[in-house]
């Protein structure tokens, strides 16, 4: 991929970008993405930008509609990374460790049979060719044990919204498994709005039977007392999930920006 390359569809770009990332051992996340309607309405020169996942790294790529509106064009690309690049490090990144749904089914079947986790890990790594950590296995089990039906999840969300007047947002993965729930009521929002200078984050694993990480964002009032600003129920603690939680907090609390 290089400056000026064009693509007829976003899917074509994604396929080329995947080859680029795999051959160069680098990974990126989408920093900003606008639909065509919103781009035309708000940003005539709007773009989608992708940035490397490593904190502080300036490597990036910008993609926007061509002048004729028929193609997507790379208008800027920076390949200067501030970190070591290697095949080994690349293989350990969360996006590279993701397993296919059918492989996850095999993992769950083996875990249900009480197979040794280390043996499961070795088998899946050998069969898939991917790096797999023991924490990944635990996350697969937690996710499977926390698959709410759409009706059950709707009931929970409706109760939080209607009875407790909470702001609730939900994150799911590509096959609609729950990744996390963001919760903030009026008191939490007002507490943060009054004291937005410093936000503390903490997590506990013993509040729920499923031992899901419960993230609590807190502020300190003028009396030195802690007040809850938001709560996150997260299925895992991968970067993409944590990023979603904190970005959702920022989105719902403009004073934080």
C-alpha positions, 0 to 999 in steps of 0.5 A, a space after each residue: 500500500 502506498 500514497 495515492 492507492 485507490 479502492 473501489 470498495 471499502 471491502 477491497 481496502 480492508 483486504 489489501 490493508 490486512 495483507 499489508 499488516 500481516 506482511 509488515 507485522 504491524 497492527 492499527 485501530 480505526 481512530 475516526 470513521 464517518 459514513 458517507 452521509 455524515 462526511 458530506 454533511 459535516 466534512 467535505 474532505 472527511 476521512 477515515 484514519 487508522 492509527 497504530 495500536 502502540 501508545 504514542 506511535 505516530 504511524 497512521 493512514 488516512 483514507 477518503 473519498 476521491 474527488 470523483 466520489 467513485 473511489 476510496 483513496 489513501 491521502 496520507 500514510 506515515 510508516 514511522 513506528 516508535 517501537 520494535 517491529 517483529 513477527 513474534 511481537 505481532 503474533 502476540 497482539 490481541 487481534 492476531 490471537 483471535 480465534 474463529 467461532 468454530 475454534 472457540 466451540 472446540 475450546 469450550 467442548 474440551 473445557 467442558 470435558 475438564 481437559 487440562 488448560 495447558 493441553 488445550 492451549 498447546 492443541 489450539 496453538 498447533 491446529 490454528 498456528 496462532 498464539 493463545 494465552 491461558 487468559 484467552 482461554 478464560 475469556 472464552 469461557 467467561 464469554 460463553 457463560 455470559 451470553 445473554 439472549 436478546 430478550 434478557 439483555 433488553 429487559 436488563 437495559 430497559 430496567 436500568 433505563 426506565 426504573 433507574 434512569 441510567 445511560 446504558 450502552 452495550 458493546 458486542 463482538 462480530 458474532 454478537 457476544 457481549 463484550 461490555 455494558 456501560 452504566 451511568 445514572 443521573 447522580 453519577 453524571 452530576 458528580 463527575 460534572 461537578 468534579 471532573 478534574 481527576 478520574 480514578 479507575 479501579 476494577 474488582 472481580 468478586 461482585 458477580 458470580 461470573 467474576 466479570 471485571 467490574 470497572 468503577 470510575 470515581 471522582 473526589 469531591 470537595 470534602 475528599 469523599 469518593 463518588 462513583 462517576 460510571 460503572 462498566 461490566 466487561 467480559 474481558 480486559 483487552 485493549 479494544 474493550 477498555 478503549 470502548 469503555 473509556 471512549 463511551 464515558 468521554 462521549 457521554 460526558 463532554 466535560 471530560 474532553 
